[in-house]
Amino acid sequence: MARVKLDLPDDFTYSTQLDVRVTEINYGNHVGNDRMVSLLHEARLRYLREQGFGEFNIGGVGIMVSDLVVTFSAESFVGDVLTFHLGVTDFNKYGCDFIYRVVNESLDKKVAEAKTGVVFFDYDERKIARIPKVFYERCAPHLLDETDAD
């Protein structure tokens, strides 16, 4: 099987730092792949909070992860401080991708890259929803003219 390759841009719109805690370490004595997914989730939540959103209330609807890709370049260990660079891209009517580059700044080393595809979801109605205008306004204002045509 072919390896997955992410082609991410060099520029990201948001960054946050997270400490690697002992709870992120697996039997290989480094950050486990499942724990990296949790760290990505935390970075995404911080981004949404900075925009004034929560995962269950973005203009009245929430988000749901529809796909996930993580590629690893290096190990991370207890005590490492990782910078999560995050961006939002690849919009359609119902969702978009959150993209990530994870860097150990003290070693100037890329640790991982990732993408989580999300769809907007009305949890009360239990159905997919269109991306709320307020999300475009705060996270992708350059796309507002395009969305008005829909």
C-alpha positions in Angstrom: 0.0 0.0 0.0 1.2 3.5 -0.8 2.1 5.8 2.0 -0.2 8.8 2.6 1.4 12.2 1.7 -0.1 15.5 2.8 0.7 18.6 0.8 0.3 21.4 3.3 1.0 25.1 2.7 3.8 26.9 4.5 1.5 29.4 6.1 -0.9 28.7 8.9 -3.3 31.1 10.6 -3.1 30.0 14.2 -0.5 28.4 16.5 -0.7 27.1 20.0 1.8 25.2 22.3 1.1 22.0 24.2 3.3 20.2 26.6 3.8 16.5 26.2 2.6 14.9 29.4 3.3 11.4 30.7 -0.3 10.4 29.7 0.6 10.9 26.0 3.4 8.4 26.2 3.0 4.8 25.0 4.9 1.6 25.5 7.5 2.8 22.9 8.3 5.7 25.3 7.1 8.3 22.9 3.8 10.1 22.0 1.4 7.4 20.8 -0.5 7.9 17.6 -3.9 7.9 19.4 -2.6 10.6 21.8 -1.4 12.7 18.9 -5.0 12.7 17.6 -6.1 13.9 21.1 -3.5 16.7 21.0 -4.7 17.7 17.5 -8.2 17.8 18.9 -7.1 20.1 21.7 -5.3 22.5 19.2 -8.5 22.6 17.1 -10.6 23.4 20.2 -8.3 26.2 21.2 -8.5 27.7 17.7 -12.3 27.5 17.8 -12.4 29.1 21.2 -10.2 31.9 20.0 -12.8 32.5 17.3 -15.6 32.6 19.9 -16.9 29.1 19.0 -17.3 25.8 20.7 -17.4 22.4 18.9 -21.2 22.2 19.5 -22.0 25.9 18.8 -20.7 27.5 15.6 -23.6 29.7 14.5 -26.1 27.3 16.0 -24.6 24.0 14.7 -21.6 21.8 15.7 -18.9 20.0 13.8 -18.2 16.3 13.3 -14.9 14.8 12.2 -15.5 12.9 8.9 -11.9 11.9 8.1 -8.5 12.1 9.6 -4.9 11.7 8.3 -1.8 11.9 10.5 1.8 11.5 9.2 4.7 11.3 11.6 8.2 12.6 11.0 9.8 12.3 14.4 9.2 11.1 17.9 8.1 13.3 20.8 8.8 12.6 24.5 7.7 13.7 28.0 8.5 17.3 28.6 8.7 18.3 24.9 6.8 21.5 24.1 5.1 21.1 20.7 3.8 23.9 18.6 0.6 23.1 16.7 0.3 25.3 13.6 -3.3 25.2 12.3 -5.2 26.4 9.3 -8.6 25.9 7.7 -8.9 25.0 4.0 -10.7 23.1 1.3 -14.2 24.4 1.9 -17.4 23.0 0.5 -21.1 23.7 1.3 -21.1 21.4 4.4 -17.5 21.3 5.7 -13.8 22.0 5.4 -10.4 20.7 6.4 -8.4 21.7 9.5 -4.8 21.3 8.7 -1.9 21.0 11.1 1.9 21.0 11.3 3.3 20.0 14.6 6.8 21.2 15.4 9.2 20.7 18.3 10.5 24.2 18.3 13.5 23.6 20.6 14.8 21.0 18.2 13.6 22.8 15.1 12.1 19.5 14.0 8.7 18.8 12.4 7.0 16.0 14.4 3.8 15.4 12.4 1.4 16.8 9.8 -2.3 16.1 9.8 -5.7 16.9 8.4 -9.1 16.5 9.9 -12.0 16.8 7.6 -15.1 18.1 9.3 -18.8 18.5 8.4 -21.1 20.9 10.1 -23.8 19.0 11.9 -27.1 20.0 13.5 -27.1 17.8 16.6 -30.8 18.5 17.4 -32.0 17.5 13.9 -29.3 14.8 13.6 -28.3 15.9 10.1 -25.5 17.6 8.2 -25.8 21.4 8.0 -24.4 24.1 5.7 -21.4 26.0 7.0 -22.7 29.0 9.0 -21.9 32.4 7.6 -20.3 33.4 11.0 -17.7 30.7 10.5 -16.7 32.2 7.2 -16.7 35.7 8.7 -14.2 34.7 11.4 -12.2 31.9 9.8 -12.2 32.5 6.1 -13.5 36.0 5.3 -11.8 35.9 1.9 -14.5 33.3 0.9 -17.6 35.3 1.9 -18.4 36.5 -1.6 -18.2 32.9 -2.9 -20.6 31.6 -0.3 -23.2 34.4 -0.9 -23.7 33.0 -4.4 -24.8 29.5 -3.0 
